[in-house]
Amino acid sequence: MGAVAIDCTLGQAGHARLILERITPGGRLLGIDRDPAAIEAGRRTLSDYHSAATLVQGSFGDLGELAAAAGFAGADMILFDFGISSAQLDEPERGFSFRADGPLDMRMDPKSPLTAAKIVNEYDVAEIQRILRQYGEERWAHRIAQFIVARRPLRTTRDLVQAVEAAIPRRAWPRDLHVATRTFQGLRIAVNDELGQIEQGLKAALQILNPGGRMATISFHSLEDRLVKSFFIVESKDCICPPQQPVCTCGHRASLRIVTKHVVRPSAEEVAANPRARSSRLRVAQKI
Ligand SMILES: C[S@@+](CC[C@H](N)C(=O)[O-])C[C@H]1O[C@@H](n2cnc3c(N)ncnc32)[C@H](O)[C@@H]1O
């Protein structure tokens, strides 16, 4: 009771509602999402909680500024549930899905300037390849980038799926993933600067957490999880000097205690009830 929570990825407000159930009366929650549609839906979903829930549109990369402006100087719990929501994925107009035809958009914030269409139609082969390799971990990145450039202009998600299908030899199509999964992931991460925002968001969360407060992250792929894991490891150490250095000169002090020694994965029952949770990985750390 009386706890202060920040949900940095409000989405469809499922977590926010569960948190509010536990911290009210007395507690309050700040809900943040880049997507104005999530904020609008969240206002309806959380309307029972009135002033206990403050919802703001913005990126958690700006968490420090957003929290200060909303009057949340400190927090006892901060949650990040990375990636896109089911509502975004299921709306063809947003361009996130390779299963439905839609515009090549992929922006979480419809006001941000970069779209997937701009990347596929204007960037050179080398830059598209880098995005697909680095953010999509796609080993066919070079060929896909060449096919994309040869087929310009690409107008819809179907055009993109067809370029990927043509670029990857049929025998090399993954068995457990849609053939365009990695391409879509890479573009989405680039369009929304997802990894840069995570790095900034984690640092800001550490500043805002009250001593004893906890931050929890839910990642959906190894790029996100790796950032969290290394952030937690570095911030839980008293010294981050290179191992060969005989005397510490960094002056770094641990500010986190890792609560989940190993990443937590969903149970088989949870995956059966919610198949989209199958690749989720939870990590929790506590501010010292
Ligand atoms: C997996 S969903 C969250 C689902 C949510 N936990 C729920 O219970 O419904 C991820 C949400 O985070 C938002 N998001 C992703 N990156 C963000 C960022 N940098 N800043 C703010 N919101 C972000 C997306 O717009 C999306 O609505």
Ligand as a Chemical Component Dictionary entry (heavy atoms), coordinates in Angstrom:
data_LIG
# 
_chem_comp.id                   LIG 
_chem_comp.type                 NON-POLYMER 
_chem_comp.pdbx_formal_charge   0 
_chem_comp.three_letter_code    LIG 
# 
loop_
_chem_comp_atom.comp_id 
_chem_comp_atom.atom_id 
_chem_comp_atom.alt_atom_id 
_chem_comp_atom.type_symbol 
_chem_comp_atom.charge 
_chem_comp_atom.model_Cartn_x 
_chem_comp_atom.model_Cartn_y 
_chem_comp_atom.model_Cartn_z 
_chem_comp_atom.pdbx_ordinal 
LIG C1  C1  C 0  4.627  -5.661 -25.036 1  
LIG S1  S1  S 1  3.716  -4.167 -25.019 2  
LIG C2  C2  C 0  3.335  -3.905 -23.362 3  
LIG C3  C3  C 0  2.116  -4.642 -22.885 4  
LIG C4  C4  C 0  1.693  -4.241 -21.485 5  
LIG N1  N1  N 0  2.638  -4.633 -20.483 6  
LIG C5  C5  C 0  0.319  -4.774 -21.147 7  
LIG O1  O1  O 0  0.155  -5.294 -20.052 8  
LIG O2  O2  O -1 -0.594 -4.665 -21.985 9  
LIG C6  C6  C 0  4.924  -2.959 -25.310 10 
LIG C7  C7  C 0  4.429  -1.533 -25.335 11 
LIG O3  O3  O 0  5.562  -0.697 -25.113 12 
LIG C8  C8  C 0  5.500  0.415  -25.944 13 
LIG N2  N2  N 0  6.876  0.869  -26.146 14 
LIG C9  C9  C 0  7.864  0.238  -26.809 15 
LIG N3  N3  N 0  8.996  0.974  -26.761 16 
LIG C10 C10 C 0  8.708  2.074  -26.021 17 
LIG C11 C11 C 0  9.469  3.204  -25.608 18 
LIG N4  N4  N 0  10.735 3.368  -25.955 19 
LIG N5  N5  N 0  8.862  4.115  -24.817 20 
LIG C12 C12 C 0  7.559  3.962  -24.448 21 
LIG N6  N6  N 0  6.793  2.940  -24.839 22 
LIG C13 C13 C 0  7.361  2.001  -25.619 23 
LIG C14 C14 C 0  4.820  -0.059 -27.201 24 
LIG O4  O4  O 0  4.205  1.029  -27.865 25 
LIG C15 C15 C 0  3.812  -1.076 -26.654 26 
LIG O5  O5  O 0  2.568  -0.477 -26.419 27 
# 
loop_
_chem_comp_bond.comp_id 
_chem_comp_bond.atom_id_1 
_chem_comp_bond.atom_id_2 
_chem_comp_bond.value_order 
_chem_comp_bond.pdbx_ordinal 
LIG C1  S1  SING 1  
LIG S1  C2  SING 2  
LIG S1  C6  SING 3  
LIG C2  C3  SING 4  
LIG C3  C4  SING 5  
LIG C4  N1  SING 6  
LIG C4  C5  SING 7  
LIG C5  O1  DOUB 8  
LIG C5  O2  SING 9  
LIG C6  C7  SING 10 
LIG C7  O3  SING 11 
LIG C7  C15 SING 12 
LIG O3  C8  SING 13 
LIG C8  N2  SING 14 
LIG C8  C14 SING 15 
LIG N2  C9  SING 16 
LIG N2  C13 SING 17 
LIG C9  N3  DOUB 18 
LIG N3  C10 SING 19 
LIG C10 C11 SING 20 
LIG C10 C13 DOUB 21 
LIG C11 N4  SING 22 
LIG C11 N5  DOUB 23 
LIG N5  C12 SING 24 
LIG C12 N6  DOUB 25 
LIG N6  C13 SING 26 
LIG C14 O4  SING 27 
LIG C14 C15 SING 28 
LIG C15 O5  SING 29 
# 
